[in-house]
């Protein structure tokens, strides 16, 4: 998932807050904690795109995104 636009930590935080009502609490809190630590640009872009239009994604797509997001903060 490549994007020509680099997203700032603040943009990712904003997108996370927008999608908070639709995200499982564990995912929301894990990503929020992750953003308290400097992240590589590639990771910020990936998180942003997994969160983008999350609320409009079909349930199976949301589950797939949850798995990817969860894998970022559980190592």
RASULHU-V319544 format. One record per pair of residues at least 12 apart in sequence whose C-alpha atoms are under 7 Angstrom apart, sorted by the first residue. I is the first residue (numbers start at 0). J is the second residue. If there is no record, write none. Layout:
I & J
I & J
This chain:
5 & 40
5 & 44
6 & 43
6 & 44
8 & 34
8 & 43
11 & 43
11 & 47
14 & 47
14 & 50
14 & 51
15 & 50
18 & 50
18 & 53
18 & 54
21 & 54
26 & 65
26 & 68
26 & 69
29 & 72
30 & 72
33 & 72
49 & 64
